[in-house]
Amino acid sequence: MLVMLTGCGSESTPADSPPAPSAQSIPSSSSSVPVDGADSMPHANVEAKVPQHTQKSMDGMVAKNAANGENGDSVALTSHSTDLAESENQTVVQPEVKEVSPSRTSEPAAIPDQVRERLEKMAEAYAKTNVYSDQGMIYVRGQNESDEPIDMDIPFVTVLERPNHLRLEAYTTTMIADGRYLVAFIDDFPNQVLRRAAPQTLAVGDIFADPFVTESLSQGAIFRGRLGFTQSVAWLPPPLLLLLDDQPLRTLLDQAISAEILPSETYRNEQVEPAAEFLCDRVKIVRPDGEMVLWIDAKTEILRKMEYPIAEYPQLKNFSITADFLLADFAQTSKETVFAYEIPDTIPVQERLLPPREPAVSVIGKPVPDFVFSSTTASADGENGENSTADQTMSWTPKSCADRPLLLVFWATYAPESLDLLDALEPIAEKYRDKIRILAVNTDASTVTQAAIDVKWRAKNDTMLSVRDTAQPPIAERFGITSLPTTYFVGTDGNVQDLIVALPIRENTPKLLENVENKKDGESKEVGEESVIDVAGLESRISQMLVGNGLATQRLTEIDGRWNDLMTKFEVTNTEYQQWLKAWLVYGRYRFVESLPSNMYADASENGGNPKILPATPPQILKPRTTVTMPQIGALTTVTRTDSTGKRSDTLYGLRNWANFVEFDASAAVVREVPIGKTSQDILSSLRFAKDEKNGEWWVAFGSMAPRIYCFDTTGAIRWTYPEKIPNLATAKGVVDVEIVDVDGDGTPEIVVGLSGSGLREEDVEGGILCLDSTGKQKWWNPQVLPAQKFTMIPESGIVSETGDTSEAKNNVDETKNELLVVPSQNGTLVLLDPKTGQERRRLEPEDSSQWVPWVTSAKSIPNANPDDKTAADSDASNEIGKNTSFAGVRFNQLGGDWSVVAFGRDGQPLWTTPIGSGNYALPVEQLSSANFAASPQSISGNGWLVPGPDGTFSILSSEGAMLEHFATGKSLTGVAVVQQMDGETVTDRVVLSDADGLTIFDVP
């Protein structure tokens, strides 16, 4: 990623984006590639005016591991990076970080008054200042258990100018807000730049709005369930915590056992000329994980230094973690330089970061980077390169290699894995000596002599040539080499057919892999008869290249498939993350984690990781009828139709593989399945049905937080999309919910769309509520209301007005058509909108803020049994519809992940609450819906609520919240529907549940 940033004392030179693959990060398992004159290679394709993050290894603390993908593909990861390709053969090892149960109080009573007053004085200074800047450094020092040195210097930058200017550089993240936009990028996410409208006033929620940014700043808490060295205290750099949090001591004193003021000492800053000295008051806070010491400038109240607790690392010797806030000042900054940035036209602007694609996708199908490789070894078959003779220097270029398929294997003397691969390729080279060409491209620095390279070169036949680079810029930059070995497969057309980063390992061979990793030079790489390296996979690729240049198409299809699967899981996790973040910002201390979203890489069908699915139990009333095997089915929707005789019948629909539209018959057999003509990147997980006289029946499909919605007819043909065009996948606002309603009562339905915003406060108007007509044209847009999740429609009649009367409702001419849109907003209130104009009418605010719900739905004949409702005594016949309407929602009970159904009356106050389970939803599902059952002797009749629980349970609640049915399915549910069949005067109900494996149909006796 090429992003030019200015200011903060760092510099860089603009460069053209190389045609090389965009590697995710510096490798931790395979050998990194040094550049001439440098200790290690900088982040691939990233040129930013930010301090380079130190990448010194911590032997004994961070183990080297390979992240192996399908067919031997590998992705190199740093100890900092998000594990986007974890496999069973990979375990990232890091110093254990024990989570300590947090105190629920804002600060412990045991803190002496003088300590609290000292800290409050510092916090007050940060709260009052309009500007702040520093260029800090985290120093990690000590020895591991083997007495090997631990020496890490981690730079960070914090610059804030209120109300909405920010520059933050921490770990692998850079975030800049210039008052107009908020921009963020992560080193491990090449060619991605997040850009949103800057909020009017920066808040903590703006920093953590993106899960991948949070993952970087917390150093692994979101997807890997662990924290970095400094995140046990706070996920934010301490200065930013003091600047943005209105209660920073809540975080700094959280878990404190005791605290005291230490003798003052002088802090000396030798990073400036001449060296500066500051007399500092020191405050020691004793915590379960060790002692934390704050050095506070006695004159300016600036935090100059911080010593982090280290009791979590007893195995380390002379260990210390210290943050120095160098050049910290409350002085004015220069907006023209500090908050300036430039995003090249080649980098797409996105409103969120997405899981990076595999490095191969950026080079496969494109011309191989130009090269001129030289060798002093003659080929045995008499074929020499350009301008060469036997036993003389040969030059190899793409043109001279175009007569046959080519393998470029990049290796180095310091990378034993690359030598292992060359050994494995040797018999292949001999077998195909007249059909392919293999060049072993040495990447050692120019200071390494040819004699030193020849000592390591182990080729036993003359069909592979060891060559060196003779061109500029360096080979690592041109080919994007970030780990060794890296292998390019080049067809005779000069285009890259495949790319393998790191060592291709056979699947399901963890023991063999261990033997290779522990092997010393010269020892055998084989255990028994089988080699660990995937030789068969390599030969298969070569064989396919020999019959044409179709390998590229196949490999891109495989990569796209894996990425689409990853995006499916990511969409689920992102939704859960946003729900979790809402609660965390209210109850959190900006450091600890009580509950995390489910691991997006865990297979929910196998109950991997979180959530935990309860073992199956039999239903109490429902009678299992049949099971239909149909993988990846969900978004169940029932459509009721009535013929000319008045006979009604229900038809069941759903989505399969997040892409296909499916219709079922009465026995849940597939009548038809048609693909929706959409782009491959979009994941569809919800369906909405519509019908009008002009267009007949049509549908809208969308995915949670997906960039667009699709309107299609019953054949799957797209009628329109909103938005019509998206430059790249993430530039649209995330879709929260879609409802089909006739907002103006003219008989033609409209589409109401909820769009997420970039922030967590109402003034962040990136999203909002949007109304489209049946052709996809905008009718109105309210950007002031950011929906939390699902919204609903209710009749306006009987809704309590702000004055407490119902006069407005009584004056309505047609009570059945005058409805209100009820939107649960991100700030915790229920907003009532006029569906004709989108204008806000009023708000319903629960008396208890903990009753906030992100998901609401309605049922028009559910009695409103609230005795305190001011309109309950109103018996006006014209008010019956409104009077008998309540709506319900799903909410978190607490941060731990417990869920409840909460029903509300017309005044917005809760009528009843029923717990439904705990955990996190693994797959998209309508979390709450209503149904009207036919008369039943088993007490399931009339209106009720259908609730698929996050733990795999299914519940049916009565209109008053009583649990009528509850059982565990043993699987993560993806859909719920009730289908009614009419035989004469008899109506029978069937409940249909879907999961990752298929459908289960139950009779309602």
N, C-alpha and C positions, 0 to 999 in steps of 0.2 A: 504494500500500500504506500503510495506516495502522497504524503501530506506535509506541506511546508508550514511550519509553525515558527513564529518570530518572537523574540523577547526572551526574558529570563536568562540571558547570558549564554545561550547555547546557539550554535550555528550549524548550518548544513548547506550543501550545494545541490541545487535542483538537478535531477537526472531523469532521463527517459525511462518509462516503465519497461523492464526487460521482458523478453518473450518467454521467460522461464516460469516454471511452476511456482505457485504461491505456497510455500511451505507454511505449516501452521506455526512452527516455532523452532527454537534451537533444540536439537535432539538431546534426550537423556539416556537413550539406550544405545543407539548407533553412534559412531564416532562423529563429532562435529568437525567441520572443515575449516581449518585456519586459513586466514588470508595473509598474504605477504605482509610482514611487519605488524601483525596483530595477533593477540593471543587466541581470540575466538571470533567467529563470524557474527556480524550483527544480524538482527532480525531480517529475514528475507523480505525483499520488496517493501521495506519500511524505511523511508527517509523522513525524519522529523527532527525539528530543532528542539529536542528534549535530551536530557542526559541519558546515555546508554545504561541500561540496567546491568549491573555486574552479574556475570554468569559463572562465577567460580563454583566448582562442585564442592559438595560437603560430603566427602566419603565417610561412610558409616552412618550418615544421617539421611541422605536422599539416595536411594538405590537407583541403579540404572536399569530401565525396563523398556521393553519394546511394545508398542501398541500395534498389534497385527490385525489387518483387515482381511476380507475374503480373498481367496486365491493368492495369499502371500503378500498382498499389498500392506504396506506399513506406513504409519504416520508418526513422525518423531514428536515427542512432547517434552516440554521442560517441567521442572518441578513446580513452576508457577502455573502452567497452562491448564485449561479446562480439559478434562479427559473426555474427548469427543469420540474416541474409538476404543473404549475399554473392551477387553476380551477376557476369557477365562484364563488365558495364559499370561495375563499381565496383572501385576500388583504394584501399585505405586506406594512406596514406603516413605514415610515421613515421620519425624519425631512425634510421638503420641501426644495429642492434645486432649486432655480430659475435660469434658464439659461438667461444670459445677452447677448444681441447681441454683438458680438465681434467687435473690431476695425479691419479694414482691413489694417491698416498701421502697420509697423514693430514696431514702438514705438511712443508714442504721442509727439508732438512738445513742449508740456508744461513742460516736464521734465527738470529741471535745469541742466546746464552743469556739475556742481560739483557732482550731483547725478549720472548722466550718467557716468562720468569719474570714480567715485568710484566703480560702478557696473562693468564697463568694466575692471577695474584692477583685480577684483575678478574673472571675467569670464576668463581673460587671464591666470591667475594662474592655473585654472582647465584645460584649453586647453593645456597648456604646460606640465603639469605633466604626467608622464608615469604610476604612481601608485596612488591609493587612497583607503582608507579603513575607515569604521566606523561601530559602532554597535549602531544604533539610537533607539530612543523611541518617540512615539507620545503620549502626555498626553492630555486627554479630561476630563475636570473638570467642575463642576457646579451643579446646581439643576434644576429639571424640574418644571413644573407649580404647582405640588403638594409638592414642597420643598423636594422631594426625591433626594438623591445624585446621581450625574453622575460621575462615576469614571472608566475610561478606560485607560489602558496602552497597547499600540500597538507597539511591537518591530519590527524593520526592520534592515537589514544588507545590506550595499553596499560596494563591493570590486571590483575594476577594475584595471587590469594591461594590458596596451595596447600591442598589438593591438586587441587581441581577448580572453582575460581571464576576466571572470566576475563571481561574486557571488552576487545574489540579493535575499533577503528575504523580502517580503512586503505583508502584509495581509495574504491571504491564498496561496500565490504563492512563490515557490522557483525556481530560475533559475541559472544554473551553466554552464559556458563555460570554457573548459580547454585547448583551442587552437585546439583541435581535434574535439570535439563534443559540441553542445549546448544542455543541458538537462533541462527540466522544468517539474514540477508537481504541482498540486493544491490539497490542503487538501480535497476539496469537490469532487474530482475525484479519488476515490480509485482504486488501481490496474491499473493505467495508468501513464506511463512515456513518455513524449515527448522527442525524441532525433533526432537531425539533425546534419549535418556536420557544424562545427563552421565556420562562415564567416571569410574571411581573415582579415577584420576590422569590429569590431562591430559598428552598427549604430542603431538609434532609431527604424527603421523598423524591425530589428531583434527581438527587445523586444516585438513588437506588432503584429508579423506575425500570431499568433494564436488567434482567436476571444475569446476563453475562458480565455486565459491569459490576454487579454485586458480587458475582463469583470471583472476579479478579481482585476487587478491593478487600473481600473477606478471605482471599487466598484459599478458596475451596469449600466454603460452607454450604453452598446451595446444591451443587451436583455431587460433591464428593464427601460431604458430611464431616469436614474437618476445618481447622483454622490454621493460619500462618502464625509466625512467632509473635506478632504484635496484636493480632486480632482478638485475643482474649480480653483485652482492655476495651478496645473500640474498633469498629470496622472503618471508621473515618480517621484520618490523621488528627491527632488531638487538637491542633489549632482550628481545623474546620469544625470539629465537634463543638468547641467553645464559641465559634462564630455563628453556627446555624441552629444549634439546639437551644431551645428556650429554658431547658433544665439540664445543663451539662453535668452538674454535680451528681445527678441521678445516675449517670453512667460512670463517672470517675470514682464514686463512693460505693457503687454496687458491689456487694459481697464483702465489703470492708469488715474486718474483725476488730481492728483498732487503727488509730492514726495518731501521729504526733508531729510536732514541729522540731526539726533538727537544727543544729547550729548553722548559721549562714556561711556560705562559701563563695569564692570568686569563680565565675565561669569565664574561661578564656577562649576567645574565638580567634584562631590563627589563620582562618581562611581569608582574612582581609589584611591589607597593608596600611598602617601598622596594625598589629594584633590588637583586638579590642577586649576589654575586661569589664565584667558586669557583676556586681554584688547581688547574690541571689538568696532569697529565703527558700528553705528546703522543707517539703512536707512529705513524710513517709506514711504510706497507707499499707497496712498489713492485710493480705488477702489469703484465701485458701491456696492459691497458686503461687504465693511468694510475696515479696515486698516490692512496692512501686514507689519511686521517689520522683517528685516534681520539683524542678528548679525554676523559681519564679523571680523575675527581675524585680528587685526591691524598689526600683525607681519607676519603671514603666508598666509593671504588672504583666509583662510579656513572658510566656513560658519559653525558657531558653533551652532546657534540656529535660529529658525524661528517661529514667531507668526502669525497664520493664521487669515484671516478676518472672523468675526463672525456676521456681520449684518444680515445675513440670518436667524438667530435664535433669534429674539427678545423675544420670549416667555420663553426663558431659563434665569436663574438667575446666576450671577457670572460666566458666561460661558467663557471658554477659550480653545483654541486648540493650543498646542505648540509642536514643534518638536525639540528635542535635539539630535545633531549629536555627540553622545558620542564617545570618542576615535578616532575622525576624524583625519586623518594624511595623508600626502603625502609620507609616508615611504614605503619601500620595504616590500612585503608580502611573505609568504612561499607558493609556488605553491603546494608543496607536501601535505599540509593540507587544505588550504583554498579552492582550486579548485578540491579537491578529492571527489569522490563519488563512490558508488557501487550499481549496480542494480541487485537484486537477479534474478536468472534464471527463477523464477516463474512469474516475471512481464514482460509482452510483451513490446517490444520497438516499439514505434509508431512515425510517423512523424507529427502527429497532435492529439489533444485531441478530444474525441468524447463524446456526451452526455452520462452520466453514465446510466447504466441499473438500474432497480429497485433492491433494496437490496435482494429481494426474489430469484432472478435468481441464486445467488451464492450458495444457500443452498438447493433449491427444488430438489428432486430426489437423494439427498445425505444422508448418515447416520446422524442421529441426534448426536450432540456432546455428548460425554460421560458425565454422571452425576451421582451423588449420592445425592438425596434429602432426608431430614429427616423431620418427623412430629411427634408431640406428641398427635395428634388427631386420634382416631381409626375410621376406616370406618364402616358405619352402616351395610353394607351387609356382614360383617364378613371377608372380604378380606383384609389382611394386607400385607405389603411389606415384603422384605426379612429380616430374623432374627428379627422378631417382634411379639409382642402379643398385644391384645387390651389394650388401655390406656397406652401403653408404646411407646417408640420412634420407629418409623417405618423408614425403609430405602427404597427408591425407585430408581431403576436403569432402563436403557433401557430394560434389560432382564426381570425384574419383571413386566414391563408395556407392554410386547409384546403380551399379550393375547387379547388385544382390541385396537382400535384406541385411540390415546392419544392427549389431548390438554395441552400444557404447556403455561400458561398465566403468564407472568412476570409482577409483580406489586410492589408497594412500598407505604408506609404510606404517603409520601409527594406528591403522584401523584393521585389526585382525579379522573382523567380520567380513571385510571386503576381500581379503585374501582367501577366506573360506569359500566365498561365492565363486571366485575365479577358479579354485580347485574343482568345485562342483561343475563348472561350465566346461572344463577341459574335455571330458569324453563327448559332450555335445558338439564341441567345436570339431573334434576329430570325425564324428559321425556325419556332420554336415559340411565338411571342409570345402567342398566344391560348390555349396549352395548358399552359405551365409558368410558374413565377415564379422568377427568379434574384435573390437579394439578396447583394450584395457587402458583407460585414460587415467594417468597418474595425476593426482591433485596436490602433491606435496609442494611446499613453498619453493620458490626459485633458489633459495639458499641450500636446499637439499641436493647433494651431488647425485649424478647418474650412477656412480659406483654404489652409493648407499641404497639407491632404488633397486639396483641389480641384485644386491644381497637378499632383499625381501622377495624379489620376483621368483615365483615357484613354478612357473609353467613348464611342463615336461614335454610339450609338443610345440611345433612351430606354426600351429594354425591360429593362435591368438597372438596379437602384437601388443606389446607395452608401448604406449605413446605418451607424449607430453604436450602440453599446450604451448603454442608460440604466439598467441594473439592477445590483444588487450581490448577491453578490460578483462580482469581475471576471470577464469573459467567458472568459479563459483557464482559470480554475479550473472554471467550470461546464461548459465544452465540452472540457476536457482538451487545449487547443491547446498543443502543444509545438514545432511547426514550421509554417512557412507555405510555400505555401498548404495549407489543410485544407478539404476539401469534404464537406459533409453532403448526402446525397440523402434527402429526406423525402417519404413517400407521403401521400396524402390522408387516411389514417387517423391521421396524426400520428406514425407510427413511422419510425424511421431505416431506410432500405432499403439504404444503402451508405455507406461512408466511405472517402475517399482522403486519406491523409496525404502531403504534399509533392507535387511536380509529377508528374503522370502522363506518363511518357515512352513513346514508341513503342518496341517491342522491336527489337533488332538495328540500332540506329542510333547506335553510339558516336561516329562522326564528327560527326553532326548534334548530338549532345549536347554535344560539345566546343565546337562553334560557339555554342551557346546559352550555355554557361558563360562563354565569353570575350566575349560580346556586350556592347557598351556601350549605355547607355540611348539609345533612339531608333533603333538599328540594326534591320535586318530580322531576324526570327527564323527565316526560311526559307532553305534551301539548295536551289536548283532549284525543283521543284514541291512538295516534300514538307515538311510541318511536323514538327518534332520532337515536339511535344506530341501525345498520343494523342487527337486530336479524335474519331476514329471510335469509340474505346472509350467516350468520354463520351456521345456521341450514342446509342450502343447502350444504355447504362444508362437514359438518358432515355426512349427508345422503349419499353423494357420496363416502366418505371414507368407509362407512359401506358395500357398495356393491363391494369393491375392492380397489386397490391402484392406480387407474387411475386418481385421482385428480391432481397429479403432472404433468402429460402430458398435461392435459387441461390448467392448470395454466401457464405452460411454454409457451404454444402456444399463450395464451392471452398476456403474457408479451412480447414475441417476436413480436407479431403484433403491440402492442403499440410502441415498440422501433423502428420497421421498419418505422412506420408512422412518428415518431419523426425524424428519420434519413433523411427521404425524405424532411422534412421541413428544417432540418439543412443544407443539401446540397445546397438548394436554398439560404439560408441566408449566408452561408459561401462564396458562389460565389459573392454575393452582397457586403459582408464585404471586400473581397479582392479588389474589384473595389473602394469601398469607401476609403479604407486604402491608396490606391495609391494617391488619390487626397488629403487626409488628411495630408499625409506626406509632400506634396508640399505646401499646403495652410494653414495647421493647426498651432495651437500654442501649441500642445501637451496637451491640457486640454479641450477646449470647443468642442461641437458637433453641427455642423450646420445641418447635415442630418445623420440619422442612417439607417442601414438595416431594412427591415421589420421585425416585431416580428415573430420569427420562430414558435411560438406557436399559432399565430393567424390563423384562418381558412380563407384562401384566397378566397374560394368560397362564403363566407359570408361577404367578404370585411372587415374582422376584422383587427383592427389596421392599419398599413401602409402596402401596398399602398392603396390609395383611387381610387376606380374605378368609372369612370364617368358614369352617367345614360345613358342607351341605346338611340341612335338616329338612324333614318333611313339612309341607304346609299343613295348617290346621283346618282350613275350610276348602281351599281350592283343590281340585282333583286333577292331577297330571293327566293329560290326554295323549300327547305325542311329542316327539322331539325331531326336529328337522336339522340335518347337518348342512351348514352353510357358513363357511369361515368369513370373518370380517363383515358381518352384517350389523347394521345399527340404524339410528334415526328413524325408528318406527313411527308411522303416522297413519291414522285411521280417517278415511273419508266416507261420510254417510251420504247416500243418494236415495231419492224417492222417485218411483216411477209414476206413470199417469194414474194408476189405480190407488196410489197412496201407500203401496208396499215399499218399505225401506230396507236397504241392505248396506252393509259396511264392507269396504275394501281396504286391505292392508297394503301399505307401501313402505319402502325403506331404501337405504343406501348400502351399497356393498363396495368394499375396498376403497371407501372414501371417494368414489368416483362414479359408480354405476347406479342407475335408477332401477328399482325392482318393484314389480307388482306381484302380489300373492293372491291365491284363491282362498275359499273358506277353510280349507285344510292346511293352509300355509305352504302349499306347493307353489313354485314359481310359475307365474303366467307368462311373464316376459322380463327380460333384463336388458337394458340398453345403456350404453355409455353416454354420459353427459359431455357434450363437446366443450371441454374446458382445457385450460393449460395444465400441464403435468404437475406444476409446482403447487397448485392450490389443493388444499385438503378440505373436503366437504364432509361435515358431520351433523348437519341439521337440515330438515325439510319443512317447508311451509306450503300449504295448498291454497289456490285461489280459483275463482270462477266468475266470469262475467258474460253478458249477452254477446258482446262483440268478439271477444277472443276465446270464448269457451273455457276449458280447464287449462290451467298452467300452474307452474311450480316455481318456488324460489329455494335455492340451496346455498348454504354458506358454511363456513367453519369458524369455530371460536377464535377470535383475534386474527382471522385470515384477512387478506387485503381487499377482497371484493365479494360481491354476491352475484349469483347466476340465476337469471330467469329463463326457464326452458319449458317447452311444451311436452306433451306426454310421450313423444318419440325420442326425447333427449336432445332435440335440436335447440340451440341457444337462441332465444328471442332478443335478449340484450344482457349486458353486464353493467354493473356499477362498481367502481368507475369503469368507463369504456376502455381506457388504455392506462397501463401502469408501466413506466419506464423500466422498473425492476420490481422484484417481488415485494419489497417492504415499504414502498413509498406511500401506500394508502393507509388510512387510519384502520386500526384493527376493528373488525366487526364484532360487536358484543352480542347483539340480538337482532332478529328480524321478525316483525309481526305483520300479517296481512289483515287489514281492517278497512272498512268503508268509513273514512273519516268525515265525509260530508253528507252521507246518507243518500247519494244519488244512484246507488245500485252498482257502481263500479268500484271495486276494491282498490285501495292504495297500499303501498309498501312503506312501513315505518322502520327505519334502520337506526340502531344505536351504534355509535362509533366511539371507540376509546380515545382519550386524549393523551398528551405526552406527560402530563403531570397528575398529581393526586388531588389538586384543589380545583374548585369550581372556576377560578379565573383562568385556568389553563384551557383555552377554548379550541384546542386542536381538533377535538372530536365534537360530540354533541348528538342531538336527535334530528334525524333527517327524514323527510317525507317525499316519496317518489310516486308519480302516477303509474298507471299500468304499462306505460311505454318506457319507464325508466327515467323520465324527466323530473327534475326537482320541483316540488311544490312549495316547500318551506324548509328552513333549517334553523334550529335553535342551538347555537354553539355554547350557550351558557350552562347547559345541564349535561354533565358527563355521566352516562349511565354506568352503574356498577356491574350489572349483568342483565338478567332477563326482566322485561317490563310487561305490562298488561293493560287491558282496557276495562273500565267499569262504568256502569250508568252513573250519570252525574246526580240524578235525583236522590235526595236523602243524604248526600255528603255534607258533613258539617262545614259550614262556612267559617270564615275567620271571626265573624261576630257571634257564632254559635247558633244561628237560626237556619231555616231551610227555605227562606223566601225565594231565593234565587232558583231553587229546584222547582218550587211550586209554579213559578211563572213559565216553565218550559212548556212548549206546545206539544212536543212529541217526546215523551219520556223514554221510549224504547230506542231512539236513535241519538239522543244527546248524551254522549259519553265523555269520559275523561281518560286521558292517558296517564297511567301511574308509573312513574319511573323511579326506581331506587338509585339515588345519586351517590357518587363516590364520597360525598361529605357526610353521608349517614342519614339523610332525610328522604322522605317520599315526596316527589315533586308531581303535582297534578298539572297536566298540560291540556290546553284546548286542542283537540286533534285537527280542527279545521285550520288553525293558524300556527300551531306550535308554541303559542305564547303561554307563559306560566300563569296559572290561575291562583294557586296557593300551595302551601307545603304542609304535609302531615309529619310532625316530628314526635317520635315516641318519647314519653316522659322519661324512660330509662334508656340511655344511649346504648346500653349493651344489647338492646333489642333490634339493633340495626340489621337489616337483611339485604343481601346483594341480589336476591332472586325472588321475584314475585309472580304469582299467577292468580287467576280469579275463577270463581264458580258462581253463577248468577242466582242460583236458588238455595244457596247455603244460608241458613238463618243467621242473623246478626244477634247473638245472645248476650251482648254486653249490657248489663243492667245500668251502667253509668253513661251509656250513650245518650247524648242530649236529644236525639231524634227517635229514640226507641218507642216513645209514647205516641208518636205521630202516626195515626191510623188512616190518614188520607189515602183513598184507593189509588190515586194517581202516583202515590209514592211507594207502592208495593215493590216495584222492581228494585229501586235503590235500597229500600229497607231490607230486602232479603239478599243483599249482596255483601259478601265478605271476600277478602283476598288473603292469600297466605304466601309465606316465603320460606326460604332455607337460609340459615345463618350458622356461623360459628358460635358455639356456646362459649368457647374460650380458646386461647392460643394453642392448646394441645390438640386441636383437631376434632373435638366433639361437635356433632351436628344436631340440629333440632328443626322441626317444622313449627313455624309461628304463624297463627292466623290473626288477622286484623279486622276490626270493624271499620265502618265508614268514617270514624273519627281518627283513624290511624293508630289507635291504641290496641295492644295485643289482647286477644280473647282467650287464647290458650296456647300452650307450648308442649310439644311432644318430642322427646329425644328419638333419634333414628339410627345412631351409630357413630363410629369414630374412624379417623384415618383420612386418606386423600383419595379422591376419585382417580382411578387409573386411566380410564378411557372416557371420551365424551359421552354424555348421556343427559337427557332431560331430567333434572334432579327433582322436579315436582310437576305434576299435572293433575287435572281433575277428570272425573268420569261420572256418568250417571248410570248406575246399574239398574237392571230390571228387578222387580220384586223377587226376593229370595227368602226362603225359610231359614237360611243360615245367617241372617242379619246383615248380609252385604246387599244393601239396596239403597236407592236414592243416590244423592251426590256423595262422592268421597274423594280422598286425595290418594294418588299413586306415588309411592316414594321408593325409588331404588337407592339403597344405602351405599356409602363408600366402601363398606366392608363386604359387599356382595349380598347383602340382605335385601329383601323386598317386603314392603309394608303397604297395607291399605288402611287409611285412617277414615273414620266417619267425619261428617261435617262438623261435629263438635270436638274432634281431635282424639276420639277413642280408637285404640288399636284393634281393628277388626281382624287383620291377618298380618302375620309376621313370620318369615322363615328365611334361612340362609340358602342361597343357590350354589355356593361354593365357587362362584366365578364373578369376575367384574362385569356388571351389566352394561350394555350399550344402547338398550332401547326398551320401552314399555308402551303397551297399547292395549286398549279394550275394544274387542270386535263383537258387535251384536248381530245376530241373525234372527229374522222374523219369519215364522211359519204360521200363517193365519193370524190369530190373535196372540200367539205365544212368542215371546222374545227371550232368546237365550244369550247369555254373556259368556265370552271367553277372554281370558287374560293371556297376552302374548309377551314373553320376555325374550330378549336377544342378548347374546354375549359373543365373545370372540369366536366361538365354535359354531353357533347356529341359533335356532329358535326353539323355545319350549312353550307349548300351548297348554293352558289349564282351563277346565270347565268350572264355571261358577254354579254350584248346585242350587 
